[in-house]
């Protein structure tokens, strides 16, 4: 089923049977245009070219729609991180850096999804698959952290969960401040990727891991 025509306010219409996808598309458009809190359920219906009652066929309310958007975002995010990790190839340090770059690239390339995932305040319990998708994405960071900590003697290994949370916070902060694709992006005399790479280097060396050493 494809897209067809224009809604009453210029939004995209839909063929019969494609209402859910029309509403997801509407939500992504409105998030990009107005932010995750800047539109109503009725606005999404209007943009999709349907009545204000139509969305209730698929979503109980606006929160359910946003949860579905966030879930889809996390699923794409997890796939991008997993691909960049590439089972730790060519080596764990290089693969770890690639995961960081993929994190920033997703924030820059999919700002509406990223906003729904991290800025919309969607409760993880709002969608049965949302927490699972979010946990799967974080799981890539944890898996990468476990691979790196395995380079250290067992008695001096930091907890992989702690490391993955630290790296997540660093990547998320840089992505939110410097790697966005919207007007909220701060100016920086270097690329967001360079900033993250430098931060990771300092952090890993602080743990006793030297990316510049033998791999």
MARNUPA-183859 format. One line per 5 residues: number of its first residue (from 1); their letters; for each residue z, y, x of C-alpha. Coordinates in steps of 0.02 Angstrom, whole numbers. Layout:
// MARNUPA-183859
NUM = a = Z:Y:X ~ ...
END
This chain:
// MARNUPA-183859
1 = xxxxx = 0:0:0 ~ -47:168:74 ~ -4:349:49 ~ -102:445:-81 ~ -109:622:-146
6 = xxxxx = 20:762:-142 ~ 184:780:-231 ~ 215:927:-346 ~ 285:1033:-203 ~ 164:976:-69
11 = xxxxx = 258:818:-20 ~ 167:653:2 ~ 141:546:-151 ~ 146:356:-151 ~ 59:207:-226
16 = xxxxx = 155:100:-349 ~ 277:-14:-260 ~ 301:96:-108 ~ 440:208:-173 ~ 569:155:-43
21 = xxxxx = 452:197:101 ~ 406:362:18 ~ 590:411:10 ~ 621:361:191 ~ 472:466:243
26 = xxxxx = 537:610:137 ~ 711:599:215 ~ 640:600:392 ~ 533:752:352 ~ 678:846:274
31 = xxxxx = 798:802:416 ~ 672:872:539 ~ 647:1028:434 ~ 822:1065:370 ~ 943:954:464
36 = xxxxx = 1035:800:400 ~ 1145:902:281 ~ 1014:1026:224 ~ 938:936:75 ~ 988:841:-81
41 = xxxxx = 938:676:-156 ~ 832:774:-281 ~ 745:864:-137 ~ 694:697:-63 ~ 626:642:-231
46 = xxxxx = 532:805:-252 ~ 454:792:-78 ~ 399:614:-117 ~ 322:673:-280 ~ 432:575:-400
51 = xxxxx = 561:617:-532 ~ 741:650:-483 ~ 790:486:-567 ~ 664:379:-473 ~ 762:360:-309
56 = xxxxx = 901:268:-400 ~ 786:118:-415 ~ 817:85:-230 ~ 967:189:-174 ~ 1131:218:-265
61 = xxxxx = 1146:394:-193 ~ 1096:507:-49 ~ 1219:423:70 ~ 1133:256:41 ~ 965:334:81
66 = xxxxx = 1033:412:241 ~ 1114:247:290 ~ 947:159:274 ~ 865:292:382 ~ 1003:275:512
71 = xxxxx = 990:85:511 ~ 803:92:542 ~ 833:217:681 ~ 959:104:767 ~ 840:-43:754
76 = xxxxx = 703:55:842 ~ 829:123:967 ~ 891:-52:1010 ~ 712:-112:1036 ~ 674:34:1152
81 = xxxxx = 832:6:1255 ~ 803:-182:1264 ~ 625:-157:1322 ~ 680:-35:1457 ~ 819:-152:1516
86 = xxxxx = 688:-290:1536 ~ 819:-422:1574 ~ 880:-322:1724 ~ 712:-317:1811 ~ 658:-268:1940
91 = xxxxx = 843:-254:1986 ~ 1000:-208:1888 ~ 1013:-31:1958 ~ 832:16:1923 ~ 840:-65:1752
96 = xxxxx = 1001:30:1714 ~ 915:194:1756 ~ 770:144:1643 ~ 891:117:1499 ~ 956:294:1525
101 = xxxxx = 780:364:1524 ~ 740:268:1365 ~ 896:340:1283 ~ 837:517:1320 ~ 658:477:1271
106 = xxxxx = 713:414:1101 ~ 817:571:1068 ~ 667:678:1115 ~ 533:576:1029 ~ 626:530:868
111 = xxxxx = 739:679:832 ~ 749:646:645 ~ 804:467:669 ~ 923:519:808 ~ 1000:650:695
116 = xxxxx = 1023:526:553 ~ 1103:402:672 ~ 1226:518:759 ~ 1240:683:666 ~ 1234:644:480
121 = xxxxx = 1409:572:468 ~ 1346:414:383 ~ 1489:288:366 ~ 1450:124:454 ~ 1505:33:298
126 = xxxxx = 1373:121:192 ~ 1240:-9:229 ~ 1270:-194:267 ~ 1148:-188:413 ~ 1196:-18:483
131 = xxxxx = 1345:-72:588 ~ 1252:-226:646 ~ 1104:-121:703 ~ 1217:7:789 ~ 1316:-130:876
136 = xxxxx = 1154:-212:935 ~ 1096:-50:1015 ~ 1264:-24:1101 ~ 1257:-206:1153 ~ 1111:-168:1269
141 = xxxxx = 1218:-41:1362 ~ 1361:-165:1372 ~ 1246:-302:1436 ~ 1177:-186:1569 ~ 1354:-133:1618
146 = xxxxx = 1408:-314:1634 ~ 1260:-347:1749 ~ 1310:-203:1862 ~ 1496:-240:1867 ~ 1451:-418:1919
151 = xxxxx = 1395:-341:2085 ~ 1578:-303:2126 ~ 1715:-423:2182 ~ 1800:-496:2029 ~ 1968:-415:2068
156 = xxxxx = 1893:-240:2074 ~ 1773:-247:1927 ~ 1800:-113:1794 ~ 1796:-172:1613 ~ 1615:-178:1557
161 = xxxxx = 1663:-105:1388 ~ 1742:46:1470 ~ 1591:72:1582 ~ 1468:57:1438 ~ 1568:183:1335
166 = xxxxx = 1571:305:1481 ~ 1385:289:1510 ~ 1349:303:1323 ~ 1452:464:1314 ~ 1360:535:1464
171 = xxxxx = 1187:490:1399 ~ 1227:548:1223 ~ 1295:715:1283 ~ 1143:750:1390 ~ 1026:694:1252
176 = xxxxx = 1111:804:1122 ~ 1116:957:1234 ~ 960:946:1340 ~ 840:810:1281 ~ 813:861:1100
181 = xxxxx = 643:904:1034 ~ 706:1047:924 ~ 775:1223:940 ~ 949:1156:978 ~ 897:1106:1153
186 = xxxxx = 985:1201:1293 ~ 890:1266:1444 ~ 919:1176:1607 ~ 852:1208:1785 ~ 811:1023:1799
191 = xxxxx = 751:888:1682 ~ 872:795:1571 ~ 820:636:1661 ~ 866:710:1829 ~ 1035:766:1763
196 = xxxxx = 1073:592:1694 ~ 1014:508:1854 ~ 1129:617:1958 ~ 1275:588:1841 ~ 1249:400:1844
201 = xxxxx = 1237:399:2034 ~ 1404:490:2051 ~ 1485:380:1920 ~ 1424:216:1993 ~ 1476:265:2168
206 = xxxxx = 1647:309:2099 ~ 1660:129:2038 ~ 1611:63:2208 ~ 1432:26:2161 ~ 1300:100:2276
211 = xxxxx = 1125:105:2200 ~ 1056:157:2369 ~ 1123:1:2452 ~ 1040:-170:2463 ~ 971:-231:2297
END
